[in-house]
């Protein structure tokens, strides 16, 4: 077998260990463009082949929280939206995202079930060049009213196994993630039912105290949805769910790295405290891929400016920024590009159960389905398909 070599490559990692982040690797590429060897280099050795000068290689991004795009809101999907949904999946692929958990915010039962059926149709039409639809992320309706944010109060529901089944019956295998407020009465039974089905449960839109969050994590809640937002803040006398997650050490922390939902310094602090727990999400809404200005969102109006989406009353609702834009921003704030890359490409896969190491993930992967990350002279991190020639 003829193999060409790429040398002097870095692999991103979420670990707190800095030594491993500077290690260099060489990649063997077969004639079909697939990675067939991932070998460490001895210190100081560059070996033969195409020298990447320390650029990083990673799988493409995985977004666990994205609400729509190209004018589509996932909870409002109808069968007639299928062509535009497929177009959105092609846009996401072009934006470096390999797979998403389409997020369905709180809505009535009938449109929720209809949206799940349309997503099922779209999954059957997956092909190369389109982002893959993973199981859906149900963000609601079992949320705390006081922390509902932009979720419509009329469709919030008290958690119960019956209310859960009413919404997902027949689609149980198509749900990957559910965000709920674990302190609500009845939430324990819903958490148990979800975990029994292998569905990830995330704390979000919640007023949970540190003690309530700790109990929820012990019961199987494994993530915080848009950390710091729609939950009690990290306060010295009331540490809340963020502190409970940090102390536990195995709870994923979904972070929107736009610089608005969470201040850059807080985002950096969070990743320094828990580098293996932080994962980036876009939280992109329907106007993703469209121009800024006024857009419709159910019966309400979204105002989009500088990539941020707000309701007319000023409530922060989401963003229109691509997932990988969050990587470049976090890398600029932190000076830790390898960790920022891992937060969008590796950690989300871990949350969904992936246990292979990065070298194992890369083996057999086409270069065209991998990303090359380069740190420019100005310190800005950029990316392109690993199969593309350098500009």
N, C-alpha and C positions, 0 to 999 in steps of 0.2 A: 504493500500500500504506500503510495506517494503521500508524504506529509510535508506541508510547509509550516514554518515556525514563526510565531510571534513572541518576542522576548521583551523583558524588562516591563512586565505588567504588574499592576497592583490589584489585589482583590479587596473590595470594601468589606468592612466588618463592623458589627455593632458593639463589640466587646470593649471594655474599659482598658484592655491591654494595648498600649501604644506600640510595643515592639512588633507585634504581628501585623499591624497596619502598614508598616514600612517594608515588609517582606516582598521580594520580587518573584515573579513566576514566569514560566514560558508555556505557551499554548501550541499544541499541534493541531493543524487544520487539515482535514482530508479533502479529496478532490471535489466533494459535493458541498464544501463550505461548512462542514460540521466540526465542532471541537471534539477531538478524539483523545487528546492528552492534556493534562493540567499538572505541570511539574514545578516544584519549588526550585529556585535558583540559589546557589551558594552565595553568601555575602560577597559583594564586589564583582560577581560574575554577571555578564549580560548575555552571553551565549550568542549563537548565530541566529539569524532571522530578522524579521521586520522589527526594529526597535521602537517600542511605544513610549520610551522615555518616562516611564512611571505613570502613564495614564491608567485609569481603572477600567476593568470590565465587570459588567453585572448583567443579570437577567433584566428584562424590562419590568416596568412598574406594575404594582397591584394596588388598586384603590378600594378600600373597604367601605368608603362612604362617599358616594356621588349620587346626586339627586336627579340628574337629567342633563340636558344639553340640546343645542340647536332648536331651542324653543319647546322641547318636550320636558314635561315633568313626569317622572316615572309613575307616581300614583294616579295620573290621569290617562294612562295609556289605553288606547283602543286599537282594535285590529287594523284600522285604516292608518295608524301611525307606524306600522311595521317598516315600510320603506325608509322613513326618516330615522327610525331607531337603528336600522342597519347602517345608514349613513353616519350616524353618531358613533357607532362602534368602529367605523373606518377612521373617523377623525381621532378618536382616542388612540387607535393603533399608531396613527401618524404622530401623535403627541407622546409616543413612547410608553403607552400603557397596554399591557398584555391582557389584563383581566380586571374585572370590577365586580363588586357586590352592589347591584343596583339598589339604591336606598329608597324606601317607600316611607315617607313621613306620615304622620297621623292623618287618616282620612276615614271616610265611611267604609263599612264592610264591603258593599257591592263594588265600588271602584277598586278597592284593594284586591279583591279576588279577580276582577277583570284584568288588572295590571299584571298579576302573577301569571294569568293565562297567556297574555301577550308576550311576556318575557319567555315563557316556555316555548312559544312558537319561534321566537328569535333564536333561542339556543339551538334549535334544530337546523338553523341556517348558518351556523358558524362555519367559517372557512379562513384560510390563510389571508392575512391582511385586514382582519377584523379583530377587535378586542373581544375576548371571551367573556360571556356572561356567567359568572359564578352564581351561587345561591344568593337570594335577595337578602338585604339588610332591612329588617322592619324596625324603623326608628319610631316607636310608639305602637299602640296607643296607650300603653300602661305607664304613663308619665305623671310626675307631680305637677299639679295645676300651677303652683306658684313658680315653677321652673320650666314652664312649657316653651318659653321663648316665642318663636314664630309659629309653633304648632297650634292649629285651631282648637279652641277649648271645647267646641261642640262635639268633637269626635274623640276626646279622651275617654278612656274606659277603665273601670276597676279591674285589676288583674284577677283572672280565674282560669282554670283549665278549660272551662266551657267557652269563655270569651276567646281564648286562644284558638280552640278548635273551630269555632265559627269563622275565624279568619283564614286559617291555613289548612283546613281539612282538604285532603286531596293534593296538597302542594307541600306536604311535610318535607319531602326530599329536595325541595327547591328553595329552602330557607337556610342560609348560612349563619346569620347573625341577627340577634334581637336586642335592641336597646330598651331598657325599662328602668323604673325607679324602684329599687329593691326594698325600700322602707315601707312601701304601700302594703296595706292589708291584702293578703292573697298572693303576693308576689312570690313567696317561698314555693308554693305549689307550681306556679308557672315556671320558675327557674328549674325546679326538679324535672318537670315535663320536658323542657327544652334540652336540658343536659342529657336526659335519657335518650333523646333523638340525635345527640351529637351536635346540637346547635350551640354556637358560641353565644354567651350572654354578656352584655355590656351594660355597665351602670351609666346612665345619662339622663338629663332633664330630671334631676333628682335633688332632694333636700337632705339626703342621707348624712348622718353624723359619721365621725370616724368609727365609732363602735358599730353602727348599722352597716357601714361599708365593709368593715372587717368580717362581720357575720356573713355578708353576701359573698365575699370572696371565698370564705370557707365552704359555702354552699355551692360554689362552682362558677360564680361570676368571674370572668377572666379578662375584662377590658374596661376602660373608661372611654366614653364617647366624647369627642372634642373636649379634651381635658381642659380644665379651668373654666369652661363655658357651660352655663346652665347647671351649675352645681356649686356648693359652698367653696369659697376660696381657701387657700392654704393660709390659715390664720394662727398666730402663736398660741392662742388659748382655745381655739376650736379648729383643730388641724384638718378635719373633714376627710372626704374620700381620697383626695390626692395624696395626703400623708399616709393613709392606710395602704394605698397601692404601692407607694414607694417603700414603705417598711416591709411589706410582704415580699416584694422583689420579683414576682412572677405574673403581675397583672399588666397587660399591654396598655399603653397610653396613646390614644389616638390624638394627634396634634395637627392643627391647621396652621401651617407655617406661612401665613400671609402677612404677619406683622401687625394685624388689626385684632384678630380674635385673641391672640396671645402676644404680649410684647416680646420683641426679639431677645431681650436679656432673660426673660422668664423661659422662653423656649430653649435657649442655650443652657440655662441652669438645670432645667428638667432633663435634658439629654446628658449632661455631665453627671447628674445624680443617678440616672437610670438608663445608660446607653443601650442596653439590650431590651428595654421595655418600650422605648419610644418608636412609634410608627407614624408615618405621615399619611394624612388623608386630604383629599381636595375639598370635600364638602361643596363641590360645584353644584350649581342650580341650573334651571332650564336655560338661562341666557348664556351659558358656556358655549363658546364658539360663535356668538353673535356680537353685534356692536353694543357699546354701552348706552345708557339712557333708561327709558321707562319700558318695563316688560310686564306682562300679565303673569300672575301666579295664583291659581284657582280663581277666586273672586276678587283677589287683592292685586295691588300694584307693587312691583319690585323696582326699586331705583338702583341702578348699577353705575358705580363710579370708581375708577381706579381698581377694578377687579373685585370690589366689595359690593354685596347685595344687602339692601335694607328695605324694610317696609316703610310706608309713608309716615308712620309714627316714629321712625328712627330705629326700630328694633333690628338688630343685626341678624340676617337670615342665612348668609352663606357667602360664597365667592363665585367667580367665573374663571379663576386661575387654573391652569393645568397642574396636575399632580407634580410633575417634575420641576415646575417653577418653584414649588415649595422646597425641593432639594437644593436648588441653586441659592435660594434665600437663606436657608438654614446653614448651608456651607459657608456663605459669606459672613453670617453673624458669628458662627462658632469657630471658623478656621479649622474645622474637622470634616473635610469633604467625604472621606471614607465612611464615617458614621452617618452623614446625611444621606448618602447614596443607599446605604444599607436600610435606612429607615423607610424607604419607599419601595425597595426591591426584595429585601430579605425578611425583615421582621413581619410584614403582613402575611407572608407565606407561612411563617412559624405559627402565627395566631390561628391559621386555618389548618394546622396539623402537619405541615411539611417538616420533616426531621433530617433530611439530607444536608450535608455540609455544602458550602458554596462550590468547591471543586466538583463535588458529585452532581450538583445542579447544572453546572456548566457542561459536563460531559454529555456528548450527543446533541447538544443544542446548536442550531445553526448560528453562525455569526450574525446573520440578518435578524435574528430574534434576540440579540444581545446588544448592550449599549456600551459605547466607549465614552468615557468621561475625561475631559482635559481641563486642567487648571491653567488659565491664560496668564499672560504677563501682568495683567491688571488684577489678578487674584480672583477673577470670576470663573465659576465652574460652568462648563458647557457640555453638551452631549450630542452624539449622533449615533446612528446605527454602526455597530462594530464592523460591519462589512463594507462600509463606505470609505472611500479614499480620503485621506486628510486634505483639507482645503488648502 
